[in-house]
């Protein structure tokens, strides 16, 4: 069963709200620390001093923290979410300084699968684009059509162009030159290799007009993250109770892990088998007609968090310590 919703259903009708900046290394941590101290931190006149960035970057940092689900509006203020505490808490967080590749894959999943989704261009490219390679002009045209089909006001061409440029800058590695070293280090999501480089490293021709997905990049996504995403998807689209979901749906639904994590069916199957071997409440079973399903004997939201802990070796001891202090966090 494949979702029949229009591509941008479930997305906020906003493009270009990142102000042209992809999420930089250290931004999410800085915002989290600032908001824990003061929910008005990003509205204060000294926000640039607190965050150590230029004035134009502050709204972008606020946007990305919300887009990843790490901060939420409370009136005019921003407050860290449970998800942010779970990941970034100094003492009990799973990966406070985002040092593990698993965290980048997890953040990518949260970004493109969230409801509502703050980044419609991202959602469309990873979940709905019918082509692995498109010119920016072609992608821009399809985005405009998708916005109209979803009932959104068609964005200006310049706004869509800015969105596409920001997405490419976030994920596509640049040419390996000395001038690009700092840029590469400041864009951590490029290490996921979800997009082909611009221009290709083995050519001198300018191919910057192309946006090229690496459809099998998800094979490098840690198995616990793929299993977490599968259970997260099942909880939102199948049933919040114990049950099952077909591997075919996980692999092919536009909002499933196969599409959004760029994971092929074989790699997704392998990851789920690997995780199921370590969790008694999870199994991959085959029916008489040969259809495979992921079966879970606990509510998938609860099981997903346990599964995800497998990607973070230090998480469980930290969580026990936090529980003793009465300050443990969960993803729910």
Order of alpha helices (4+ residues) and beta strands (2+ residues): alpha-alpha-alpha-beta-beta-alpha-alpha-alpha-beta-alpha-alpha-alpha-beta-alpha-beta-alpha-alpha-alpha-beta-beta-alpha-alpha
